[in-house]
Amino acid sequence: MADQTRDTTTDGGVAADEEITQPLGLPRWVSALLPIVLLVLVLGVFAFTSPLAGVQSGTPLPDVTIT
């Protein structure tokens, strides 16, 4: 019987011949940090501005009549 050696992954599966492409062609570490950076950016916008100031002011909402 001939010796057959294969590159295997840690889960026991056979490694794929083709390379996995990353979304948008970004490096893997950029893809991992991008959601965190976007979350910090959105939280910063809410911290330094008041996008919901009209809702939080306590003033009554205008009456809306549907005709």
PEVENNOR-V810471 format. One record per pair of residues at least 6 apart in sequence whose ideal C-beta (glycine too) atoms are under 8 Angstrom apart, sorted by the first residue. I is the first residue (numbers start at 1). GAP is how many residues later the second one is. D is the distance in whole Angstrom. If there is no record, write none. Layout:
I;GAP;D, I;GAP;D
//
This chain:
6;8;6, 6;9;8, 7;7;8, 7;8;4, 8;6;6, 8;7;6, 9;6;6, 22;6;6, 22;9;6, 23;8;6, 24;7;8, 26;8;7, 45;6;7, 50;6;7
//
